[in-house]
Amino acid sequence: MNKTELLPDRPGIPPMAKLPDPETIDPAALGRAYESGEIDLICVLGPTASGKTRYAVQLAKALRAEILSADSRQVYRGMDIGTGKDLKEYGDVPYHLIDIAPAGSKFNIYRYQAAFAAAWADIRRRGAVPILCGGSGLYIESVTRAYKFSCENGVGADSLPKNVFYIGTLVSREERVRRIDVRLEERLREGLVEEIRGLLESGIPADDLLYYGLEYKFVTQYVLGQISYEEMVISLGNAIHQFAKRQMTWFRGMERDGVRIHWVTP
């Protein structure tokens, strides 16, 4: 069985539902809407490899904004290549909610809500514009639609955003497939295996890394000798493609639930 047969989100498989039509966002108008109080948070969301981080950084530079990450794995220190932090993309744009928990720990949406609420309030207090950026739908909704969640740690819906402007980054199915494959190859060359081997050697139990899924699951299995390198690459590529499709399904579900997402092509 070849690689294409093992990857259901590949060319040769029936295409996804039609993508929404892209819009053009005027950063200046967005800035004025924030200054007037019409909106209190900009949220840039999208599936993996859709260009959301680059788009959010460009927007942040235009608006003197700061970025809050909405990625469930980028909160962990030492998990850099596998989570795609790509911190060099931020340049001089301040970012928050990255590297705030030790690798091996179990972060959750309630801790995320508390960390987000504090960072969001601080950004606003200093007169900057907050931009939430990420692909973790659960984390995004936990702070932009908090009424859907029971809040703990003293975080209530009155201390979270009420008027969010959502921007979604679009990429065609074929281009997304290509980008994911290229990015996986790049991360392997950059030392993904070595990163995860180092985490294991630092004393983090294998089960904790398996818990994080995707790169940390399959590369850990390879390092432990449970699967071959080829099996790792094929299975991991397959899992990332499926994950990206689930992300898009989540965001379209938000739209069906009444959320207005302004889709753009970065």
C-alpha positions in Angstrom: 0.0 0.0 0.0 1.5 3.3 -1.0 1.4 6.7 0.8 -1.4 8.1 -1.2 -3.7 5.2 -0.3 -3.0 5.7 3.4 -3.8 9.4 3.4 -7.6 9.9 3.0 -7.2 13.7 2.5 -5.1 13.3 -0.6 -5.8 14.0 -4.3 -7.9 11.2 -5.7 -10.3 11.4 -2.7 -13.7 13.3 -3.2 -13.1 17.0 -2.4 -14.4 18.7 0.7 -17.5 20.9 0.8 -17.1 24.2 -1.2 -15.0 26.8 0.5 -16.6 30.1 1.5 -16.0 33.1 -0.7 -13.0 35.2 0.5 -13.3 38.8 1.6 -10.9 41.7 1.8 -10.3 43.2 5.3 -9.3 46.8 5.8 -6.9 47.0 8.8 -7.6 50.7 9.3 -11.3 50.1 9.5 -10.7 47.3 11.9 -8.6 49.5 14.0 -11.3 52.2 14.1 -13.9 49.6 15.1 -11.7 48.6 18.0 -11.0 52.1 19.1 -14.7 52.9 19.1 -15.5 49.9 21.2 -17.5 48.2 18.5 -15.2 45.2 18.9 -13.0 44.2 21.8 -11.0 41.4 20.2 -9.8 40.3 16.8 -9.6 36.5 16.3 -7.6 35.0 13.4 -8.4 31.3 13.0 -7.9 28.6 10.5 -6.7 25.1 9.9 -3.1 24.1 10.1 -0.9 25.3 7.2 -3.5 28.0 6.2 -1.2 31.0 6.9 -3.0 32.3 9.9 0.1 33.2 12.0 1.7 35.1 9.1 -1.6 36.9 8.5 -2.1 37.7 12.2 1.5 39.1 12.4 0.9 41.3 9.4 -2.3 42.6 10.9 -0.6 43.2 14.2 2.1 45.3 12.6 -0.6 47.4 10.9 -2.5 47.9 14.1 0.2 48.1 16.8 -1.4 44.9 18.2 -0.2 42.0 20.3 -1.0 38.4 19.6 -2.5 35.9 22.0 -1.9 32.3 21.0 -4.9 29.9 20.8 -2.9 26.7 20.4 -3.4 23.9 22.9 0.2 22.6 22.5 2.2 25.8 22.1 1.7 26.5 25.8 4.3 23.9 26.6 8.0 24.9 26.9 10.5 22.8 25.0 7.9 21.6 22.5 8.9 23.9 19.7 9.4 22.1 16.4 6.5 19.7 16.9 4.0 22.4 17.7 5.2 24.7 15.0 5.8 27.8 17.2 7.8 29.4 14.4 8.6 32.3 16.8 10.8 34.0 14.2 7.6 34.9 12.3 6.5 37.3 15.0 9.5 39.5 14.6 9.0 42.4 17.0 5.3 41.7 17.5 4.7 40.8 21.2 3.0 37.5 21.8 1.4 35.8 24.8 0.3 32.3 26.0 3.2 30.5 24.5 5.7 28.6 26.7 3.6 29.1 29.8 3.6 25.4 31.1 6.3 22.7 31.4 6.3 19.9 28.9 4.8 16.8 30.4 2.1 18.7 32.3 -1.6 18.7 31.5 -2.9 22.1 30.5 -6.7 22.6 30.1 -9.2 25.1 28.9 -9.9 26.4 32.4 -6.2 27.3 33.0 -6.2 28.7 29.5 -9.2 30.9 30.2 -7.5 32.4 33.3 -4.2 33.0 31.4 -6.0 34.5 28.5 -8.2 36.8 30.6 -5.1 38.2 32.4 -3.2 38.8 29.2 -6.1 40.2 27.3 -6.9 42.7 30.1 -3.2 43.7 30.3 -3.0 44.4 26.5 -6.1 46.5 26.6 -4.9 48.4 29.7 -1.7 49.4 27.8 -3.7 50.7 24.8 -2.7 47.9 22.4 -5.0 45.9 20.2 -5.4 42.2 21.1 -5.4 39.6 18.3 -6.2 36.0 19.2 -4.6 33.6 16.7 -4.7 29.8 16.5 -6.3 26.7 15.3 -7.6 25.1 18.5 -11.3 25.5 18.2 -12.0 24.5 21.8 -9.5 27.1 23.2 -10.9 29.8 20.9 -14.5 29.2 21.9 -13.6 28.9 25.6 -12.6 32.6 25.6 -14.7 34.1 22.9 -17.9 32.2 23.6 -17.4 31.5 27.3 -21.1 31.0 27.9 -20.8 27.6 26.4 -18.4 26.5 29.1 -18.5 26.4 32.9 -15.8 28.8 34.0 -13.4 27.9 36.9 -10.5 29.6 38.6 -12.5 32.7 39.2 -12.9 33.5 35.4 -16.4 34.6 34.5 -18.0 35.6 31.2 -17.9 39.3 32.4 -14.0 39.2 32.3 -13.8 37.9 28.7 -14.4 39.5 25.3 -18.0 40.2 24.2 -17.6 41.6 20.7 -15.2 39.5 18.7 -14.4 40.1 15.0 -13.5 36.7 13.5 -11.2 36.3 10.5 -10.7 32.9 9.0 -7.7 32.0 6.7 -8.6 30.1 3.6 -6.5 27.7 1.6 -7.6 25.3 -1.1 -7.6 21.6 -0.2 -4.9 20.8 -2.7 -2.6 23.6 -1.5 -3.2 22.7 2.2 -2.2 19.1 1.4 1.0 20.3 -0.3 1.9 22.7 2.5 1.4 20.1 5.2 3.6 17.6 3.4 6.3 20.2 2.8 6.1 21.5 6.4 6.4 17.9 7.8 9.5 17.3 5.8 11.0 20.6 7.0 10.3 19.9 10.6 12.0 16.5 10.3 15.0 18.2 8.8 15.0 20.8 11.5 15.3 18.1 14.2 11.8 17.0 15.2 13.0 13.5 16.1 15.9 14.9 18.1 13.5 17.3 20.0 11.3 14.5 21.1 14.2 12.2 21.9 15.5 15.0 24.1 12.2 15.4 25.9 12.2 11.6 26.7 15.8 11.8 27.9 14.9 14.7 30.1 12.7 12.4 32.1 9.3 13.1 30.6 7.3 9.8 30.5 6.5 8.5 27.0 2.8 8.3 27.9 2.8 12.1 28.5 4.2 12.7 25.1 1.8 10.2 23.5 -1.0 12.2 25.2 -0.2 15.3 23.1 -0.9 13.4 19.9 0.2 14.0 16.3 4.0 14.7 16.1 4.5 13.7 19.7 2.6 10.5 19.4 4.1 9.1 16.2 7.6 10.3 16.7 7.7 8.9 20.2 6.5 5.6 18.9 9.4 5.7 16.4 12.0 6.6 19.0 10.8 3.8 21.2 11.2 1.4 18.3 7.5 0.6 18.0 7.2 1.7 14.4 9.6 2.2 11.5 10.7 5.7 10.2 8.6 5.2 7.1 5.6 4.1 9.1 6.0 7.2 11.3 6.1 9.6 8.4 3.1 8.0 6.6 1.0 7.7 9.8 1.9 11.2 11.0 1.1 12.8 7.6 -2.2 11.0 7.5 -3.0 12.2 11.1 -2.1 15.8 10.3 -4.3 15.9 7.2 -7.2 14.5 9.2 -6.6 17.0 11.9 -6.7 19.9 9.5 -10.0 18.7 8.1 -11.5 18.4 11.6 -10.3 22.0 12.4 -12.2 23.3 9.3 -15.2 21.3 10.3 -15.1 22.8 13.7 -14.9 26.4 12.3 -17.8 25.8 9.8 -19.7 24.4 12.8 -19.2 27.7 14.6 -20.7 29.4 11.6 -23.7 27.2 11.7 -24.0 28.1 15.4 -24.3 31.8 14.5 -20.7 33.0 14.5 -19.8 35.4 11.6 -16.4 34.5 10.2 -14.8 36.8 7.6 -12.8 34.5 5.4 -9.7 35.7 3.7 -7.0 34.3 1.5 -3.6 35.3 3.0 
